[in-house]
């Protein structure tokens, strides 16, 4: 009888230990870093020199940082307003935390 009680006790302790271990793993996965996807209202821009176009990123609850890969071709302000400077192609980059999105920007000269 004592052996059965010891086996039942050990089995119960083992189950409790496994439950705590698995609960800890599940908790770790939920606390893991999730990188949300950024969407932008346009996939690409075709602008004339001097023209501007507003880009809007979402989800709108995020804070975004905007930059241009080549400010000689196009610039972008902190609110996502792109201004074409000279002929060429560049990328407009929007970041939020570890999430990044690139919008291809082509600037053409129209006489």
Secondary structure by P-SEA (a helix, b strand, c coil): caaaaaaaaaaaaaaaaaaaaaaaaaaaaaacbbbbbbbccccbbbbcccbbbbbbbccccbbbbbbbcccccbbbcccbbbbbccbbbbbbbbbcccbbbbbbbbbbbcc
